[in-house]
Amino acid sequence: MKYAILARDTSPAPILAHFDTPQALGDITEIPAEIMIFPAGTHTINASQDGEPVTKTVAIGPDTAAVVNAALQAHLRTERKPYFDFDHNDTVASAWPKSCRWEAGTGDKKPGVYAAVDWSASGSAAVIGKDYRSFSPAFHVDDSTPARVIGAPLNMGGLVNAPAFHAQAPLWAKDRQPESDTTMTEEEKKKAADEAAAKAAEEAKEKESEAILAKEQNAELQKRLQTLEAKETARVKADAAAKVDAAVARGALPAKDEAIKAKWVALIEADPANAALLDGLPGNDMTRLVTDAGGHITAKAGPVEVLKGYHAAKAALDRSAIYAKDIAPLFKPGFSLGPILAAHDLGTLAPELVTQRSLSFLKLSYPFLGAITTNFSSENAAFEQTIKTRLRGPLVANSYTTANGYGNNNANTQDVDITIDQHIGVPLTFNVNELASTARDLFGEQSESAHYAIGTAVINHLFSLITAANFAKSTASKLSLFTRRAVSGMAKEMNKDKVHPAGRFLLLNPDFFEQLGGDATLVQLAAYQKPEYITEYRLPPVAGFTPYEAVSLPVAASLAGFAGTSESLALATRVPSDYTKALPGASNGVVSTVINPDTNIAVQLVQYVNHDLATATARIALMFGGAVGNPATGRRLTQTAEA
């Protein structure tokens, strides 16, 4: 049977026993931080259990301190905090125990179990005010003789004078009994010390056994973990190899290029998400034979071979041809060029291909450039240099005679001088923080912005030439009346002026372009025959004109549009000189010429880094000039006020 005992030792130490020199309560000026809760030795205490008197002999030694402290620490780890009360009344706390220890008896301190406490306000006042001077502990004992302390309840004791204990199923120490002899003999001290040493040795042995067991268990866990990691690594390797084999099978990777295959395996092992990039690579037609209409069997190069060929080509025209034939068709929704360049050490091509793409966008965003006379060249030119550009003129049909045959038909041409007086550049610069903060292709993402900047500069320069001084003939119209009929009227006027009908175009500001698009005839055409005129926001030919929206058309002199032919305006472009050749060996960048096959525009691409600022820059540069061609072929459209 186990007992819960609230006991007051028959010869308790004073509550102030921690002083070096015993003092009477009248001399107390400072509350003690530590009190004795069990005196050392074997004690016979008179107690009661459920109101029945019992006498119990209890042995107190170092093991008691260990047991009581263990019980205290266990209570402290729960939500309820252990405490001392007053007279075992289990209500107001007198103190909060923090730890227990064994005192062997040094100096004036008697041997026993001591508790470090935090006093409550009422407990501190009771001791300082000399209301209490003794302590009675509560504890559990076993059935041995003498009994051993084996634990303690949450209420671990209380301050008492003449204790009256509550009937709390545990046993409560009765009123103060006649003192028993608690002085330990030398034999008892030796026995207590031996028992404490034996218990300490046993605990040390248990801890050693626990440590050995924990080490063995940890080793087993480590072994299992290593086995699982090895299996996972093997699975990842197998998956990566399978992905690469599948890519080889469909022709996305060359079968004999072990270095490329190993590189992809490593990329997928490092990050399985890279497998999706490999899956997205298109198959290489090199893996199958293609028979043309003439019965010839040929092999078609895949993306890798094409890019390597582009990289190897030195001449700008050769690169332009390769781009038009093999690279431009690759740019479809979902296609990503970056992984191919990275996997095949072709990353240096990225800025040049971005430039090619941006120049191709010019054709889509500014189709008007194809309607005028252009002189695009990859030759270098000096700033303010004059370029002669020949305008196309109409031909005439000659009657056949037996004497003269068909006769001669000299081409009706006109030379126009164009001054290269515009020099623009679009630099794309990113610092090291921007480049390191994302895996995105920052340079590639700027291709549309780059082409828009170039196109806007060129178009605005051409539009600045559309003035009354350069083109005297004009047609006036209210916005509300600008319909297909009004465009037909402009065509009639140009026919009267004998302007050649081939290649006529009509530039319109956004308001007039929208007004013409709302013409009932055009809407009906778009609804029933040509829906792309609505979905692609373009207009069909009207009265022989191809309408273009001119967003940046000048508003001066009420200008709303311009009708013309290829002879009306002329544009010439050239490439700036390679300034890096001025000081051979001093350049820290790369300068190249890029010719776009869609537009035939050639630009200078400069790539360099600034080590001081830790930035990387790709710059597109272009020189150009514009001129009025044949003024008689152009007609301004001006807006008049609404009535």
Helices and strands as residue ranges (DSSP letters): E 3-6, G 25-27, E 34-39, E 41-49, E 52-60, H 62-76, E 83-86, E 95-103, E 112-119, H 121-128, E 134-141, E 147-151, E 155-160, E 171-173, H 186-249, H 258-270, H 274-280, G 285-287, E 290-291, E 297-298, H 303-312, H 316-322, I 323-327, G 328-330, H 338-343, G 347-349, H 350-365, G 367-371, E 373-380, E 386-391, E 414-419, E 422-431, H 432-436, H 442-445, H 447-463, E 474-478, G 479-481, H 484-496, E 505-508, H 510-517, H 520-528, H 532-535, E 546-549, G 556-558, E 559-564, E 569-575, G 579-582, E 589-595, E 602-610, E 615-628, G 631-633, E 635-640
